């Protein structure tokens, strides 16, 4: 984990971005929040609610809206840019996953939604 007293470097930004997206894919809100600063400003994909999401409370709001929708998505990191010694931008894609219990083959479920996102 990145030491908050140390300046962020490009490799550390990539590790944090991958950990954040991995936690989201694993449905682990606690880890997602642990990776983010308490005052985070997140511009997540426009799938659920308003943007931007401010602070941990805003991220929780976004999470609760996603859970309530019954739709699940999987994220992939495409690009990470270090913006300053304490922040980075993450660009990725979000693909809609099949509903739990949907046993149909992928070709019968149709193309998943692919949504660009910026966190």
Buried (B, 14 or more C-beta within 10 A) or exposed (E): EBEEEEEBEEEBBBBBBBBBBBBBBEEEBEBBBEBBEEEBBBEBBEBBEEBEBBBBEBBBBBBEBBEEEEEBBEBEBEEBEBEEEEEBBBBBBBBBBBEEEEEEEEEEBEEBEEBEBBB
